[in-house]
Amino acid sequence: MIPQPGDVYPEKFSYLNTPILKEQRDCHMTHTSALVHDLLREGFDRSPMFNGRIKSLGPRYCPSIEDKINRFAEKDAHQIFVEPEGWHTVEVYVNGFSTSLPEDVQYRALKSVKGFENVKFFRPGYAIEYDYFPPTQLRHTLETKLVNNLYFAGQINGTTGYEEAASQGLMAGINAHLKINEKEPFILKRDEAYIGVLIDDLITKGTEEPYRMFTSRAEYRTLLRQDNADLRLTPKSFELGLATEERMGRMKEKQDKSQRFVEFFKKTSFVPDEINPILEEVSSAVVKQSDKLFKVFSRPKVTMDHMLSLNSVSDFVKENQLNSEVLEQAEIQVKYSGYIEKEKNNADKLHRLENVKIPESFDYSKLKSLSYEAREKLEAIRPVTISQASRISGVSPSDISVLLVFLGR
Ligand SMILES: Cc1cc2nc3c(=O)[nH]c(=O)nc-3n(C[C@H](O)[C@H](O)[C@H](O)COP(=O)(O)OP(=O)(O)OC[C@H]3O[C@@H](n4cnc5c(N)ncnc54)[C@H](O)[C@@H]3O)c2cc1C
């Protein structure tokens, strides 16, 4: 098998000063083969997925090995990542080989994979079939519309995945707590968090197959960055009483320092002689006149490392004790400021529609100028705002105009 070492500089999940893994065990890569596929095919007629006993849709983005053989019949090899389960065990997770074929078939096929000739099973692969409630029956708080005070989170809503389940559980828990204490609900918007996209997608569009959160489902990806997740969400979490003073303090320090650093680039001028060697190095047009640092830093290929080679910049960093997180944040804010601003404006436009509320008991049947499909979908989903209505498939821009006119906007 081919060794697959971990990241040289592993990133941490937490913004707090948690220790990160210093030493890692390698993963390994191997492949299936035409022989392995032939062995697996021998079990197809005994597989509940193929002989019709199970009619459910599998997760599109992590198909079983039998699914891959079937769907991509032209391929005679599929990649397998072998992942160690821990320091004190010989158990490995065979990623890419999920299967519900009969145990004897699995074992024979796996032993034919290069590197697995002497493999022993702890337990065979398996599939589970589960049911869900169409999530269009939920409010943004994840409270069910049909039963007051009942909240649904996770796979029961048609999603698949650990993070999908965990984030919904968090939101349902927060909202159940707020409701019982007669406080305003806590809803994250689509431009504030992936959780906002996930929940809004589920309750507005529903899902026909196991739903997984992808960055591509978000329209505001420039705003929803992982480097600013703390800046976006810590204040909200603190207000709810979840984030500690320490976490909030660290976030504020990062925010203040990055802002000051960006301001520094906007205010501080350079002289052509100090900047031109850098511009030449990256094949960017040299300058004849002095200007603000922000201008050259915004150019492609000019990096924070280049900036740090200037005395004025490195002095500022030392004086203000700026750490790597602040440097990264300032660099992103300078380099992408144009795109970030543009996306913020787009999001603001959406917020204006977000503010046009539709009464809960709104009678769509009265609005004959709505298309039949729109009326039917709006009745079923009962969007809370015009913005949510506009995201329902089958509700067209002209239906939205009709609604806006009726609501006096
Ligand atoms: C083999 C397999 C591999 C997977 N691999 C991945 C992966 O690599 N990455 C990933 O992101 N996701 C993976 N998933 C999906 C992920 O595990 C699930 O989507 C997620 O765990 C669902 O969480 P949940 O809390 O909604 O449901 P569950 O984790 O199923 O929790 C539901 C809980 O309710 C309990 N329960 C049921 N009925 C009752 C009752 N009547 N009374 C009380 N309790 C009850 C159950 O015992 C269970 O503990 C995998 C799933 C499977 C099956």
The ligand as an ORCA input file, in Angstrom:
! r2SCAN-3c Opt
* xyz 0 1
  C     -22.109      2.470      8.562
  C     -22.273      3.967      8.575
  C     -21.177      4.772      8.290
  C     -21.305      6.141      8.322
  N     -20.210      6.914      8.047
  C     -20.293      8.252      8.135
  C     -19.140      9.063      7.922
  O     -18.043      8.576      7.664
  N     -19.264     10.421      8.016
  C     -20.467     11.006      8.322
  O     -20.525     12.232      8.419
  N     -21.574     10.262      8.521
  C     -21.534      8.902      8.444
  N     -22.665      8.138      8.650
  C     -23.958      8.827      8.898
  C     -24.075      9.319     10.343
  O     -23.627      8.310     11.209
  C     -25.559      9.602     10.677
  O     -26.147     10.419      9.679
  C     -25.695     10.344     12.011
  O     -25.041      9.625     13.020
  C     -27.169     10.510     12.367
  O     -27.274     11.077     13.666
  P     -28.678     11.192     14.365
  O     -28.403     11.750     15.726
  O     -29.634     11.896     13.503
  O     -29.220      9.701     14.474
  P     -28.631      8.472     15.276
  O     -27.164      8.637     15.507
  O     -29.125      7.269     14.582
  O     -29.334      8.638     16.699
  C     -30.663      8.257     16.928
  C     -30.719      7.706     18.355
  O     -32.074      7.501     18.743
  C     -32.142      6.281     19.459
  N     -33.535      5.843     19.381
  C     -34.213      5.335     18.330
  N     -35.482      5.053     18.681
  C     -35.613      5.394     19.978
  C     -36.701      5.366     20.892
  N     -37.893      4.905     20.542
  N     -36.482      5.779     22.150
  C     -35.266      6.276     22.519
  N     -34.211      6.334     21.686
  C     -34.384      5.914     20.436
  C     -31.169      5.386     18.733
  O     -30.777      4.328     19.557
  C     -30.022      6.343     18.468
  O     -29.099      6.407     19.519
  C     -22.564      6.745      8.627
  C     -23.655      5.924      8.914
  C     -23.521      4.553      8.886
  C     -24.704      3.688      9.222
*
